[in-house]
């Protein structure tokens, strides 16, 4: 799996954890990105 998160012009309000869930008929995966 390939995951990408593009965040432009980051402010303090954008800080935190972002999650991505992907599922198909074979499996499920979860990604996590932390912006500090």
VEXGUDO-361600 format. One record per atom (N, C-alpha, C): residue number from 1; atom name; x, z, y; chain. Coordinates in steps of 0.001 Angstrom, whole numbers, plus 500000, padded with zeros to 6 digits. Example, Ala and Ser with C-alpha at 12.3 -4.5 7.8 and 13.67 -1.06 7.14 Angstrom:
<recs>
- 1, N, 513190, 507800, 494310, A .
- 1, CA, 512300, 507800, 495500, A .
- 1, C, 513200, 507800, 496700, A .
- 2, N, 512850, 507080, 497750, A .
- 2, CA, 513670, 507140, 498940, A .
- 2, C, 512900, 507870, 500030, A .
</recs>
This chain:
<recs>
- 1, N, 500835, 500000, 498816, A .
- 1, CA, 500000, 500000, 500000, A .
- 1, C, 500874, 500000, 501240, A .
- 2, N, 500399, 499359, 502271, A .
- 2, CA, 501110, 499331, 503545, A .
- 2, C, 500155, 499816, 504622, A .
- 3, N, 500576, 500836, 505361, A .
- 3, CA, 499742, 501395, 506423, A .
- 3, C, 500506, 501343, 507729, A .
- 4, N, 499771, 501119, 508816, A .
- 4, CA, 500402, 501063, 510128, A .
- 4, C, 499448, 501658, 511153, A .
- 5, N, 500014, 502442, 512068, A .
- 5, CA, 499248, 503003, 513187, A .
- 5, C, 499984, 502648, 514467, A .
- 6, N, 499318, 501942, 515347, A .
- 6, CA, 499888, 501591, 516649, A .
- 6, C, 499179, 502404, 517723, A .
- 7, N, 499963, 503211, 518441, A .
- 7, CA, 499416, 504001, 519542, A .
- 7, C, 500261, 503680, 520764, A .
- 8, N, 499628, 503185, 521807, A .
- 8, CA, 500364, 502863, 523029, A .
- 8, C, 499977, 503847, 524125, A .
- 9, N, 500907, 504060, 525017, A .
- 9, CA, 500693, 504982, 526143, A .
- 9, C, 500251, 506358, 525656, A .
- 10, N, 501072, 506958, 524820, A .
- 10, CA, 500766, 508259, 524222, A .
- 10, C, 500765, 509344, 525293, A .
- 11, N, 499769, 510214, 525235, A .
- 11, CA, 499699, 511391, 526101, A .
- 11, C, 499632, 512628, 525214, A .
- 12, N, 499691, 513794, 525815, A .
- 12, CA, 499600, 515040, 525053, A .
- 12, C, 498280, 515135, 524294, A .
- 13, N, 497248, 514504, 524791, A .
- 13, CA, 495947, 514533, 524111, A .
- 13, C, 495974, 513757, 522796, A .
- 14, N, 496945, 512861, 522633, A .
- 14, CA, 497060, 512071, 521407, A .
- 14, C, 497827, 512805, 520311, A .
- 15, N, 498503, 513896, 520649, A .
- 15, CA, 499297, 514618, 519664, A .
- 15, C, 498398, 515161, 518565, A .
- 16, N, 498929, 515181, 517358, A .
- 16, CA, 498175, 515715, 516233, A .
- 16, C, 498373, 514864, 514995, A .
- 17, N, 497535, 515083, 514011, A .
- 17, CA, 497622, 514374, 512736, A .
- 17, C, 496560, 513283, 512668, A .
- 18, N, 496977, 512138, 512177, A .
- 18, CA, 496078, 511007, 511951, A .
- 18, C, 496112, 510678, 510463, A .
- 19, N, 494948, 510405, 509897, A .
- 19, CA, 494843, 510123, 508469, A .
- 19, C, 494249, 508743, 508245, A .
- 20, N, 494696, 508103, 507183, A .
- 20, CA, 494154, 506812, 506778, A .
- 20, C, 493809, 506896, 505296, A .
- 21, N, 492582, 506579, 504950, A .
- 21, CA, 492153, 506552, 503559, A .
- 21, C, 491867, 505114, 503156, A .
- 22, N, 492373, 504718, 501988, A .
- 22, CA, 492120, 503374, 501467, A .
- 22, C, 491711, 503496, 500004, A .
- 23, N, 490685, 502737, 499638, A .
- 23, CA, 490190, 502798, 498258, A .
- 23, C, 489830, 501390, 497792, A .
- 24, N, 490155, 501115, 496533, A .
- 24, CA, 489689, 499892, 495903, A .
- 24, C, 489207, 500247, 494497, A .
- 25, N, 488902, 499256, 493678, A .
- 25, CA, 488348, 499552, 492350, A .
- 25, C, 489375, 500191, 491424, A .
- 26, N, 490660, 500124, 491772, A .
- 26, CA, 491709, 500648, 490907, A .
- 26, C, 492175, 502051, 491272, A .
- 27, N, 492171, 502384, 492561, A .
- 27, CA, 492774, 503657, 492969, A .
- 27, C, 492373, 503990, 494404, A .
- 28, N, 492805, 505164, 494846, A .
- 28, CA, 492600, 505607, 496222, A .
- 28, C, 493907, 506210, 496720, A .
- 29, N, 494230, 505985, 497974, A .
- 29, CA, 495436, 506567, 498552, A .
- 29, C, 495120, 507094, 499940, A .
- 30, N, 495940, 508027, 500394, A .
- 30, CA, 495749, 508628, 501707, A .
- 30, C, 497100, 508722, 502396, A .
- 31, N, 497147, 508305, 503649, A .
- 31, CA, 498364, 508397, 504435, A .
- 31, C, 498161, 509349, 505597, A .
- 32, N, 499263, 509934, 506073, A .
- 32, CA, 499194, 510886, 507182, A .
- 32, C, 500348, 510609, 508136, A .
- 33, N, 500029, 510560, 509422, A .
- 33, CA, 501029, 510392, 510468, A .
- 33, C, 500844, 511525, 511455, A .
- 34, N, 501947, 512192, 511814, A .
- 34, CA, 501889, 513282, 512789, A .
- 34, C, 502611, 512834, 514054, A .
- 35, N, 501919, 512906, 515177, A .
- 35, CA, 502507, 512578, 516478, A .
- 35, C, 502733, 513886, 517221, A .
- 36, N, 503989, 514115, 517607, A .
- 36, CA, 504354, 515364, 518284, A .
- 36, C, 504928, 515066, 519645, A .
</recs>
